């Protein structure tokens, strides 16, 4: 049965008006607090809460997202604040979760669903590929699907099989889906709000190993900036970011690989080499302009990703850069990726994931003698 939606100000479901007022007061206090150490998990949680406060059509559901608050606690407190009608648990049936979200989105709601782990989403793959991605095109634009599919992904947590995977290439290959992946706390908030605002379906890839990373951010300022940008029709969607400027070579990364690329650039600086780091941010749509501007400046590039290298997002990035920057390249573009094997056991994970040494080895191989 589809939940009945009322506004947050009317204290949805079992939530009292006092609880709703207390939540609003807490949000106001946070806005006045200024920059604070904030985890990516907290930024995502705040983005969900703010979106639910702003729009009564926003729903959150999935496995254990209600009382438990999600395996990674990204939905912590949402059921208490908004009630079981707007943040609720589902059966262990990913295909059913996505199918129900499709029906809700068609009927004017904005569902945000959680796939508990990356590989858990595969039972829902048919729904995502055949219906989520194609509904708008199938109806000649008559039906929009404002749906966000949150997918915790990648390694770095010592998870076993089915709990660690890099599935972004499957979604990026599917026309009709947007694919976002934040690498910073601020982007976690900003990009999730933009994903929820989008009238197109977004697969929102959340790097698991970065959930507990902290940055000094002002959540209140991010909230205000989002409101101003939304009112003006502005969005950072489809724009990469220069995470670190440099002149000698470009490291292109996204999601969980961005901090690794930054660490490699820091290590290279100690050896006198200046590496620019580009954070792709949105895999689809892809920002060719920012990426290629950097590569044309440096003349050398390394693409870094945790996923397998073969037929991957990293492959596509290399192809796009080569097509657009061929005459600027001083050396072939290199890649540092996960190996083309099933995801390894936790004790072997460190050998599988791209690391600083592998990145620096690739940089050293960029034909500097020429």
QUITANOR-V812087 format. One record per residue. N is the residue number from 0. PHI is phi in degrees with one decimal (* if undefined). PSI is psi as a letter, one per 20 degrees, with the letter a starting at -180 (* if undefined). Layout:
n:N phi:PHI psi:PSI
n:N phi:PHI psi:PSI
This chain:
n:0 phi:* psi:p
n:1 phi:-71.6 psi:q
n:2 phi:-69.9 psi:q
n:3 phi:-84.5 psi:p
n:4 phi:-100.3 psi:p
n:5 phi:-126.3 psi:r
n:6 phi:-76.7 psi:q
n:7 phi:-63.5 psi:h
n:8 phi:-66.4 psi:i
n:9 phi:-92.7 psi:j
n:10 phi:58.3 psi:m
n:11 phi:-53.3 psi:q
n:12 phi:57.3 psi:c
n:13 phi:-90.5 psi:j
n:14 phi:-86.4 psi:p
n:15 phi:-78.5 psi:q
n:16 phi:-60.9 psi:h
n:17 phi:-63.8 psi:g
n:18 phi:-64.3 psi:g
n:19 phi:-62.2 psi:g
n:20 phi:-65.0 psi:h
n:21 phi:-63.3 psi:h
n:22 phi:-64.8 psi:g
n:23 phi:-63.9 psi:h
n:24 phi:-64.7 psi:g
n:25 phi:-63.8 psi:h
n:26 phi:-64.1 psi:g
n:27 phi:-65.2 psi:h
n:28 phi:-62.6 psi:g
n:29 phi:-62.6 psi:h
n:30 phi:-65.1 psi:h
n:31 phi:-86.9 psi:i
n:32 phi:-77.8 psi:i
n:33 phi:79.6 psi:a
n:34 phi:-60.5 psi:p
n:35 phi:-139.8 psi:q
n:36 phi:-66.7 psi:p
n:37 phi:-131.8 psi:p
n:38 phi:-84.3 psi:r
n:39 phi:-60.4 psi:h
n:40 phi:-58.7 psi:g
n:41 phi:-66.4 psi:h
n:42 phi:-63.7 psi:g
n:43 phi:-66.4 psi:g
n:44 phi:-60.6 psi:g
n:45 phi:-66.3 psi:h
n:46 phi:-62.0 psi:g
n:47 phi:-63.1 psi:g
n:48 phi:-62.0 psi:g
n:49 phi:-64.6 psi:g
n:50 phi:-64.5 psi:h
n:51 phi:-70.8 psi:h
n:52 phi:-65.1 psi:h
n:53 phi:-75.9 psi:h
n:54 phi:-143.7 psi:o
n:55 phi:-70.4 psi:i
n:56 phi:-85.5 psi:i
n:57 phi:-80.3 psi:p
n:58 phi:-122.9 psi:q
n:59 phi:-127.5 psi:p
n:60 phi:-155.7 psi:r
n:61 phi:159.3 psi:a
n:62 phi:-81.3 psi:o
n:63 phi:65.1 psi:k
n:64 phi:-86.2 psi:i
n:65 phi:-81.4 psi:d
n:66 phi:-58.7 psi:g
n:67 phi:-68.7 psi:h
n:68 phi:86.3 psi:j
n:69 phi:87.9 psi:q
n:70 phi:-56.9 psi:h
n:71 phi:-101.6 psi:j
n:72 phi:64.1 psi:k
n:73 phi:-71.8 psi:h
n:74 phi:-102.0 psi:j
n:75 phi:-56.5 psi:p
n:76 phi:84.5 psi:i
n:77 phi:-69.5 psi:h
n:78 phi:-65.5 psi:g
n:79 phi:-63.1 psi:h
n:80 phi:-79.0 psi:g
n:81 phi:-109.5 psi:i
n:82 phi:88.9 psi:r
n:83 phi:-71.7 psi:i
n:84 phi:-78.2 psi:i
n:85 phi:-118.0 psi:i
n:86 phi:-139.8 psi:o
n:87 phi:-144.9 psi:q
n:88 phi:-82.9 psi:q
n:89 phi:-122.2 psi:r
n:90 phi:-62.5 psi:r
n:91 phi:-78.5 psi:m
n:92 phi:-150.9 psi:n
n:93 phi:-60.2 psi:h
n:94 phi:-61.3 psi:h
n:95 phi:-67.1 psi:h
n:96 phi:-60.7 psi:g
n:97 phi:-68.7 psi:g
n:98 phi:-60.4 psi:g
n:99 phi:-65.8 psi:h
n:100 phi:-64.6 psi:h
n:101 phi:-60.4 psi:g
n:102 phi:-61.7 psi:g
n:103 phi:-64.7 psi:g
n:104 phi:-63.5 psi:h
n:105 phi:-61.7 psi:h
n:106 phi:-99.6 psi:k
n:107 phi:96.8 psi:j
n:108 phi:-92.8 psi:r
n:109 phi:-123.6 psi:m
n:110 phi:-73.2 psi:p
n:111 phi:-119.3 psi:o
n:112 phi:-112.5 psi:q
n:113 phi:-113.0 psi:p
n:114 phi:-91.3 psi:o
n:115 phi:-54.6 psi:g
n:116 phi:-138.2 psi:q
n:117 phi:-51.8 psi:g
n:118 phi:-73.5 psi:i
n:119 phi:-69.4 psi:i
n:120 phi:-76.2 psi:i
n:121 phi:-62.8 psi:h
n:122 phi:-62.2 psi:i
n:123 phi:-96.0 psi:j
n:124 phi:-60.7 psi:h
n:125 phi:-62.7 psi:g
n:126 phi:-61.5 psi:g
n:127 phi:-66.0 psi:g
n:128 phi:-75.6 psi:g
n:129 phi:-85.1 psi:h
n:130 phi:-122.5 psi:g
n:131 phi:-58.3 psi:g
n:132 phi:-73.9 psi:h
n:133 phi:-111.3 psi:i
n:134 phi:-59.6 psi:g
n:135 phi:-61.7 psi:g
n:136 phi:-68.8 psi:h
n:137 phi:-61.5 psi:h
n:138 phi:-99.6 psi:j
n:139 phi:55.3 psi:k
n:140 phi:84.8 psi:j
n:141 phi:-73.3 psi:h
n:142 phi:-114.8 psi:p
n:143 phi:-99.0 psi:q
n:144 phi:-130.0 psi:m
n:145 phi:-77.0 psi:n
n:146 phi:-134.1 psi:p
n:147 phi:-114.7 psi:p
n:148 phi:-109.6 psi:o
n:149 phi:-83.5 psi:p
n:150 phi:-129.6 psi:o
n:151 phi:-64.0 psi:p
n:152 phi:-142.7 psi:r
n:153 phi:88.4 psi:r
n:154 phi:-104.2 psi:b
n:155 phi:92.3 psi:j
n:156 phi:-118.3 psi:j
n:157 phi:70.5 psi:k
n:158 phi:-79.5 psi:q
n:159 phi:-89.2 psi:r
n:160 phi:-52.6 psi:q
n:161 phi:76.8 psi:i
n:162 phi:-111.9 psi:i
n:163 phi:-139.9 psi:p
n:164 phi:-161.3 psi:r
n:165 phi:-122.8 psi:n
n:166 phi:-103.2 psi:j
n:167 phi:-62.4 psi:h
n:168 phi:-65.2 psi:h
n:169 phi:-59.1 psi:g
n:170 phi:-75.0 psi:h
n:171 phi:-63.9 psi:h
n:172 phi:-74.2 psi:i
n:173 phi:-96.5 psi:o
n:174 phi:-61.0 psi:p
n:175 phi:108.1 psi:i
n:176 phi:-111.5 psi:p
n:177 phi:-92.6 psi:q
n:178 phi:-131.3 psi:o
n:179 phi:-109.8 psi:q
n:180 phi:-151.2 psi:o
n:181 phi:-77.6 psi:q
n:182 phi:-119.6 psi:i
n:183 phi:-125.6 psi:r
n:184 phi:-63.4 psi:g
n:185 phi:-61.3 psi:g
n:186 phi:-68.1 psi:h
n:187 phi:-56.7 psi:g
n:188 phi:-66.8 psi:g
n:189 phi:-60.7 psi:g
n:190 phi:-74.0 psi:h
n:191 phi:-69.7 psi:h
n:192 phi:-61.8 psi:g
n:193 phi:-68.3 psi:h
n:194 phi:-63.4 psi:g
n:195 phi:-67.2 psi:h
n:196 phi:-72.4 psi:h
n:197 phi:-66.2 psi:q
n:198 phi:-83.4 psi:i
n:199 phi:-104.8 psi:q
n:200 phi:-68.2 psi:p
n:201 phi:-124.3 psi:p
n:202 phi:-93.1 psi:o
n:203 phi:-102.5 psi:o
n:204 phi:-89.4 psi:o
n:205 phi:-105.7 psi:o
n:206 phi:-66.3 psi:o
n:207 phi:-59.5 psi:g
n:208 phi:-71.5 psi:i
n:209 phi:-98.7 psi:i
n:210 phi:-54.9 psi:h
n:211 phi:-102.6 psi:j
n:212 phi:-70.4 psi:q
n:213 phi:-122.9 psi:q
n:214 phi:-133.5 psi:q
n:215 phi:-86.7 psi:o
n:216 phi:-134.8 psi:q
n:217 phi:-108.1 psi:o
n:218 phi:-62.7 psi:h
n:219 phi:-63.3 psi:g
n:220 phi:-65.9 psi:g
n:221 phi:-61.9 psi:g
n:222 phi:-62.4 psi:g
n:223 phi:-66.2 psi:g
n:224 phi:-64.0 psi:h
n:225 phi:-64.9 psi:g
n:226 phi:-60.4 psi:g
n:227 phi:-66.0 psi:g
n:228 phi:-66.7 psi:g
n:229 phi:-64.2 psi:h
n:230 phi:-65.6 psi:h
n:231 phi:-90.2 psi:i
n:232 phi:74.8 psi:k
n:233 phi:-96.5 psi:q
n:234 phi:-153.6 psi:q
n:235 phi:-90.1 psi:j
n:236 phi:-57.2 psi:p
n:237 phi:80.0 psi:j
n:238 phi:-121.2 psi:p
n:239 phi:-76.6 psi:r
n:240 phi:-129.0 psi:q
n:241 phi:-83.7 psi:o
n:242 phi:-76.5 psi:h
n:243 phi:-155.6 psi:p
n:244 phi:-75.2 psi:q
n:245 phi:-165.9 psi:r
n:246 phi:-128.3 psi:h
n:247 phi:-91.8 psi:h
n:248 phi:-160.3 psi:r
n:249 phi:-112.8 psi:p
n:250 phi:-100.7 psi:p
n:251 phi:-108.5 psi:p
n:252 phi:-145.2 psi:r
n:253 phi:-150.7 psi:q
n:254 phi:53.8 psi:c
n:255 phi:-66.3 psi:i
n:256 phi:-86.2 psi:i
n:257 phi:-64.5 psi:g
n:258 phi:-60.1 psi:h
n:259 phi:-66.2 psi:g
n:260 phi:-63.5 psi:h
n:261 phi:-65.0 psi:h
n:262 phi:-65.2 psi:h
n:263 phi:-66.3 psi:h
n:264 phi:-64.6 psi:h
n:265 phi:-64.5 psi:g
n:266 phi:-65.7 psi:h
n:267 phi:-64.6 psi:h
n:268 phi:-61.9 psi:h
n:269 phi:-66.6 psi:h
n:270 phi:-99.7 psi:j
n:271 phi:86.5 psi:j
n:272 phi:-113.5 psi:p
n:273 phi:-99.6 psi:o
n:274 phi:-110.6 psi:p
n:275 phi:-89.2 psi:p
n:276 phi:-115.6 psi:p
n:277 phi:-107.3 psi:p
n:278 phi:-95.5 psi:o
n:279 phi:-62.6 psi:g
n:280 phi:71.1 psi:f
n:281 phi:-112.4 psi:o
n:282 phi:-67.6 psi:g
n:283 phi:-132.0 psi:o
n:284 phi:-72.8 psi:q
n:285 phi:-101.3 psi:p
n:286 phi:-92.7 psi:n
n:287 phi:-62.8 psi:h
n:288 phi:-62.0 psi:g
n:289 phi:-66.5 psi:g
n:290 phi:-63.0 psi:g
n:291 phi:-72.5 psi:h
n:292 phi:-59.2 psi:g
n:293 phi:-66.8 psi:g
n:294 phi:-66.7 psi:h
n:295 phi:-63.0 psi:h
n:296 phi:-73.0 psi:g
n:297 phi:-89.4 psi:h
n:298 phi:81.2 psi:i
n:299 phi:-142.7 psi:q
n:300 phi:-151.8 psi:q
n:301 phi:-130.7 psi:p
n:302 phi:-101.1 psi:p
n:303 phi:-124.0 psi:p
n:304 phi:-158.0 psi:q
n:305 phi:-76.4 psi:h
n:306 phi:-69.0 psi:r
n:307 phi:-53.9 psi:q
n:308 phi:-77.5 psi:h
n:309 phi:-71.9 psi:p
n:310 phi:50.5 psi:l
n:311 phi:-124.9 psi:r
n:312 phi:-60.5 psi:h
n:313 phi:-62.6 psi:h
n:314 phi:-61.2 psi:g
n:315 phi:-63.9 psi:g
n:316 phi:-62.4 psi:g
n:317 phi:-58.7 psi:g
n:318 phi:-61.9 psi:g
n:319 phi:-66.2 psi:g
n:320 phi:-67.4 psi:g
n:321 phi:-62.7 psi:g
n:322 phi:-63.9 psi:h
n:323 phi:-97.5 psi:i
n:324 phi:-126.4 psi:j
n:325 phi:-51.6 psi:g
n:326 phi:-76.7 psi:i
n:327 phi:-99.8 psi:i
n:328 phi:-80.6 psi:p
n:329 phi:-92.8 psi:i
n:330 phi:-160.1 psi:q
n:331 phi:-60.1 psi:q
n:332 phi:-71.9 psi:p
n:333 phi:-105.7 psi:q
n:334 phi:-128.6 psi:q
n:335 phi:-125.2 psi:o
n:336 phi:-136.3 psi:r
n:337 phi:-65.6 psi:q
n:338 phi:-78.0 psi:q
n:339 phi:-81.7 psi:m
n:340 phi:-140.8 psi:r
n:341 phi:-57.2 psi:q
n:342 phi:-56.8 psi:p
n:343 phi:-79.0 psi:r
n:344 phi:-64.7 psi:q
n:345 phi:-51.8 psi:h
n:346 phi:-69.6 psi:i
n:347 phi:-102.8 psi:i
n:348 phi:-58.1 psi:h
n:349 phi:-63.9 psi:h
n:350 phi:-81.7 psi:h
n:351 phi:-85.6 psi:g
n:352 phi:-74.1 psi:q
n:353 phi:-58.6 psi:p
n:354 phi:-129.1 psi:r
n:355 phi:-58.4 psi:g
n:356 phi:-63.1 psi:g
n:357 phi:-64.8 psi:h
n:358 phi:-67.1 psi:g
n:359 phi:-65.3 psi:h
n:360 phi:-62.9 psi:g
n:361 phi:-65.8 psi:h
n:362 phi:-62.3 psi:g
n:363 phi:-62.5 psi:h
n:364 phi:-91.1 psi:j
n:365 phi:-89.7 psi:k
n:366 phi:52.9 psi:l
n:367 phi:-68.9 psi:h
n:368 phi:-68.2 psi:i
n:369 phi:-88.6 psi:*
